[in-house]
Amino acid sequence: LSVAVALPIISKLLRKYSAKLIISCSIFMVAGGFSAYALASKSWHFYLIALVVGAGTAGCTNMVASLLINNWFEDRKGFALGVAFTGSGFGAALISPIMAKLLAEYGWQFSYVFWGSVIGIICLPLTWLLAYQKPAERGVPPYRQEQKTKAANQTVVETGFLLQDIKTKSFFWLYLAAMFFWSLAIGGVHIHIPAYLTDLGHSASFVAFIYSAQAVCLIGGKLVLGVIFDEKGSRAGILFMASTFLLALICLFLSRQSVLAILFALLYGCGSTFTSVGIPYLAGSFFGQRDYAEILSIVNMVYVLGAALGP
């Protein structure tokens, strides 16, 4: 919920201050919050710290990364989003066994402090090295397949709609409703998968395998979706996400059979690419660049609410 509240605030701050400053402050909030979890002794301590961590997350993860990619890429934007967000899949695959080992050997307090420190040590230097909001800050043009068409210092004309203008349009609200129900479905399904498969009689090791297979397919699905967006357009990308997610749910209903449970993992990994690649790409595709940050913050806010209510 704090992510949802913070998103539109972050989008406005990015218009006034540098991306490096906003992202760095957000990283401090997340890293400090994770470390502070180690000091929590009552449930309300966790809730209070989570408000800080959530607000910080809004300023240094999906929305800000999507904004930077949107500014830096005119062509191949879908593929760039797909490549960038595969990091979450690789990160989860690498970090999970390390986290389990730390928890077992050193306890949860040490683990929180350790990961809070890792976030700060890794993310802050990378932010100051790489987080330029627009290519003009480095004196280069955004990526185009035909780089000779414009000079690096030539003014880029941003086209598209202003948020204040599209708020009265029925299509905008229909679009937000679609985002909400999609995130409601993904959020509702995702968190119940382990319990559901266990109730069907599958072993814990098999459920762990399903999660791993799903993570691997999610990495591949992001890249595939990015290429589809670039080569075939928004309509084809939406059909790809919708059809794979629908088939995944059908397989989930029938996943007492191990083969169908595995097929569910493969299809679900492709369908759930909506959350990372689909949302930022479609926002730019439908509404343009003029108010991209503000529009994306509203869309992400709706997504977060749907994902929170889904479970």
Secondary structure, DSSP 4 states (H G I P E B T S, - for coil): -HHHHHHHHHHHHHHHS-HHHHHHHHHHHHHHHHHHHTT--SHHHHHHHHHHHHHHHHTTSHHHHHHHHHHHBSSSHHHHHHHHHHHHHHHHHHHHHHHHHHHHHH-HHHHHHHHHHHHHHHHHHHHHHH--SSGGGGT-PPB-SSGGGS-TTSPPPP-B--HHHHTT-HHHHHHHHHHHHHHHHHHHHHTTHHHHHHHTT--HHHHHHHHHHHHHHHHHHHHHHHHHHHHH-HHHHHHHHHHHHHHHHHHHHTTTSHHHHHHHHHHHHHHGGGGTTHHHHHHHHHHBSTTHHHHHHHHHHHHHHHHHH--
